[in-house]
Amino acid sequence: MMLSGGRAGMARQLAELLAGFEDFLDFDPRELHLIEALREQLALMDEGPLRP
């Protein structure tokens, strides 16, 4: 996704990303788990169709 590095670095990057997002819209922290699900879905779409 947009985060890289170790756990502490990723946490800092996520906090910065969410702070920027909240400049425009409120972010419900209960939806945080949806970010990973969306990332996985996008990764699957990038792989293209499955072939037998």
Backbone as a chain_set.jsonl record, in Angstrom:
{"seq": "MMLSGGRAGMARQLAELLAGFEDFLDFDPRELHLIEALREQLALMDEGPLRP", "coords": {"N": [[0.843, -1.165, 0.0], [0.583, 2.186, 0.867], [2.352, 2.364, 2.873], [5.512, 1.802, 4.396], [8.464, 0.157, 5.678], [9.423, -0.497, 9.123], [7.386, -1.607, 11.954], [6.95, 0.599, 13.743], [7.526, 2.764, 12.075], [5.588, 2.413, 10.1], [3.268, 2.783, 11.614], [3.538, 5.479, 12.285], [3.456, 6.607, 9.711], [0.858, 5.869, 8.961], [-0.639, 7.316, 10.822], [-0.054, 9.919, 9.965], [-1.14, 9.827, 7.387], [-3.871, 9.42, 7.967], [-4.378, 11.769, 9.392], [-4.099, 13.669, 7.365], [-6.207, 12.819, 5.718], [-8.339, 13.403, 7.377], [-8.413, 16.123, 7.176], [-10.222, 16.608, 5.244], [-12.421, 14.845, 5.505], [-14.206, 13.186, 8.163], [-12.783, 10.434, 9.911], [-13.703, 7.263, 10.824], [-12.446, 5.361, 13.32], [-13.209, 2.738, 13.689], [-13.362, 1.679, 11.217], [-10.863, 1.111, 10.352], [-9.836, -1.468, 9.922], [-10.817, -2.042, 7.426], [-9.135, -0.97, 5.566], [-6.974, -2.732, 5.114], [-8.374, -4.886, 4.008], [-9.305, -3.723, 1.632], [-6.856, -3.183, 0.403], [-5.928, -5.792, -0.065], [-7.91, -6.663, -1.841], [-7.472, -4.944, -4.02], [-4.904, -5.779, -4.728], [-5.436, -8.349, -5.647], [-6.97, -7.737, -7.881], [-5.058, -6.533, -9.479], [-3.544, -8.68, -10.233], [-4.863, -9.835, -12.295], [-7.084, -11.946, -14.268], [-7.719, -15.246, -13.042], [-6.135, -18.164, -14.243], [-6.81, -21.357, -15.528]], "CA": [[0.0, 0.0, 0.0], [1.369, 3.406, 0.914], [3.189, 2.328, 4.059], [6.7, 0.965, 4.258], [9.351, 0.176, 6.829], [9.09, -1.298, 10.288], [6.088, -1.38, 12.582], [6.874, 1.966, 14.266], [7.474, 3.663, 10.923], [4.285, 2.265, 9.457], [2.279, 3.407, 12.492], [3.714, 6.925, 12.115], [2.962, 6.951, 8.385], [-0.593, 5.74, 8.967], [-1.161, 8.459, 11.576], [0.056, 11.081, 9.089], [-2.101, 9.635, 6.306], [-5.207, 9.651, 8.503], [-4.483, 13.193, 9.722], [-4.36, 14.34, 6.098], [-7.548, 12.446, 5.292], [-9.31, 14.101, 8.221], [-8.525, 17.513, 6.745], [-11.34, 16.673, 4.309], [-13.549, 14.058, 6.018], [-13.975, 12.479, 9.421], [-12.453, 9.015, 9.761], [-14.169, 6.443, 11.94], [-11.393, 4.373, 13.575], [-13.758, 1.376, 13.603], [-13.225, 1.255, 9.824], [-9.445, 0.934, 10.054], [-9.605, -2.82, 9.395], [-11.233, -2.097, 6.023], [-8.007, -0.564, 4.712], [-6.25, -3.939, 4.711], [-9.242, -5.662, 3.11], [-9.282, -3.046, 0.345], [-5.525, -3.397, -0.182], [-5.897, -7.165, -0.578], [-8.783, -6.729, -3.015], [-6.779, -4.273, -5.12], [-3.788, -6.633, -5.145], [-6.013, -9.431, -6.447], [-7.389, -7.173, -9.169], [-3.844, -6.264, -10.252], [-3.003, -9.943, -10.74], [-5.609, -10.221, -13.488], [-7.946, -13.117, -14.105], [-7.073, -16.543, -12.762], [-6.125, -19.051, -15.392], [-6.787, -22.785, -15.115]], "C": [[0.89, 1.229, 0.0], [2.345, 3.407, 2.069], [4.384, 1.414, 3.83], [7.517, 1.054, 5.533], [8.871, -0.72, 7.946], [7.758, -0.884, 10.9], [5.934, 0.066, 13.075], [6.754, 2.978, 13.127], [6.129, 3.616, 10.222], [3.188, 2.919, 10.295], [2.334, 4.932, 12.351], [3.154, 7.378, 10.762], [1.443, 6.892, 8.323], [-1.228, 6.913, 9.705], [-1.129, 9.721, 10.714], [-0.962, 11.009, 7.953], [-3.516, 9.941, 6.785], [-5.41, 11.115, 8.886], [-4.768, 14.002, 8.46], [-5.759, 14.062, 5.583], [-8.578, 13.26, 6.064], [-9.339, 15.61, 7.981], [-9.756, 17.702, 5.859], [-12.592, 15.987, 4.84], [-13.192, 13.473, 7.376], [-13.666, 11.019, 9.123], [-12.894, 8.285, 11.011], [-13.127, 5.352, 12.183], [-11.897, 2.93, 13.549], [-13.625, 0.817, 12.189], [-11.778, 0.997, 9.416], [-9.152, -0.441, 9.445], [-9.982, -2.941, 7.916], [-10.103, -1.712, 5.074], [-7.252, -1.792, 4.215], [-7.078, -4.791, 3.752], [-9.254, -5.047, 1.714], [-7.942, -3.257, -0.35], [-5.423, -4.794, -0.787], [-6.744, -7.302, -1.837], [-8.107, -6.081, -4.221], [-5.607, -5.103, -5.63], [-4.303, -7.78, -6.009], [-6.431, -8.93, -7.821], [-6.182, -6.914, -10.065], [-3.267, -7.533, -10.871], [-3.708, -10.392, -12.006], [-6.412, -11.482, -13.243], [-7.128, -14.381, -13.81], [-7.171, -17.427, -13.99], [-6.043, -20.489, -14.926], [-5.482, -23.465, -15.4]], "O": [[1.842, 1.311, -0.775], [3.101, 4.365, 2.23], [4.28, 0.387, 3.159], [7.285, 1.927, 6.369], [8.021, -1.588, 7.747], [7.098, 0.046, 10.438], [4.896, 0.688, 12.846], [5.975, 3.928, 13.207], [5.596, 4.644, 9.803], [2.277, 3.54, 9.747], [1.297, 5.593, 12.305], [2.468, 8.396, 10.673], [0.807, 7.751, 7.714], [-2.245, 7.447, 9.262], [-2.077, 10.506, 10.733], [-1.574, 12.017, 7.599], [-4.273, 10.633, 6.104], [-6.507, 11.646, 8.719], [-5.588, 14.919, 8.483], [-6.427, 14.96, 5.07], [-9.557, 13.746, 5.497], [-10.2, 16.303, 8.523], [-10.274, 18.811, 5.733], [-13.701, 16.486, 4.65], [-12.018, 13.288, 7.695], [-14.223, 10.438, 8.192], [-12.507, 8.644, 12.123], [-12.942, 4.492, 11.322], [-11.104, 2.0, 13.402], [-13.762, -0.389, 11.984], [-11.505, 0.695, 8.255], [-8.312, -0.559, 8.553], [-9.513, -3.849, 7.232], [-10.119, -2.091, 3.903], [-6.927, -1.885, 3.031], [-6.543, -5.352, 2.796], [-9.218, -5.77, 0.719], [-7.899, -3.484, -1.559], [-4.896, -4.964, -1.887], [-6.347, -7.974, -2.789], [-8.166, -6.619, -5.327], [-5.343, -5.13, -6.832], [-3.668, -8.142, -6.999], [-6.261, -9.634, -8.817], [-6.276, -7.062, -11.283], [-2.59, -7.481, -11.897], [-3.194, -11.251, -12.723], [-6.416, -12.021, -12.136], [-6.0, -14.539, -14.277], [-8.185, -17.426, -14.689], [-5.278, -20.802, -14.014], [-5.327, -24.65, -15.108]]}, "num_chains": 1, "name": "protein.A"}
